[in-house]
Amino acid sequence: MPDGSLHQLGSDPRSDIGPIAEYLKDITKLPPEIVRPEQYRFRIRIQAQAQTFVSTADRIDAEYVFALRRIKGSVSNPTVNAPDLHRMEFNIVDQGRGRGGIFRNPINMSTLAGTSGPGHDMIWDSFYAFVPGSDINVDFTVLGALTDFIQGGDITFFVSLTGDLVRARRLADGTLQIPGVTGPK
């Protein structure tokens, strides 16, 4: 093969599988009874410069740890509501640990939502684990006054939290055990 081919670089045409090959092997050993993806969705609606709806807390299944891995944000009718993106901040509240917001500084919606829909999501290499049975919520904060929003406008901000629910068992001494990972299956 000529110089510069993929084969000379020590890879094959599907080299994108290489970095995640071990992950794929591990994931096939985990049935939905042990781990499954989950999404929690929260929203706040502001109509005619008044808050008319805000989501309440959602409870994580008492038999699972929720490992938060991604945060997405969007807004209704982004082309019309783009000027108000920067007016909303939020923090994720971990009521199971009673620590309030998990971030030291709230996230501004303009960081996640674009003028044509969701811009990008926040992803990190690790995760934030919520304890089994805890309540998870999003605390929305309006920057400025509600009267700063478009007069007669109708805007809804959405926050989507995605991650994995991992079955856990609490031992008598309070230790959390994950079957097949930290203890017997």
Secondary structure, DSSP 8 states (H G I E B T S, - for coil): --TT-TGGGT--TTGGGGGGHHHHHHHTT--TTTEEEEEEEEEEEEETTEEEEE---EE--TTEEEEEEEEEEEESSHHHHGGGGGGEEEEEEETTTT--BSSSS-EEHHHHEETTEE---EEEEEEEEE-TT-EEEEEEEESS-GGGS-TT-EEEEEEEEEEEEEE-EE-TTS-EE-BTTTB--
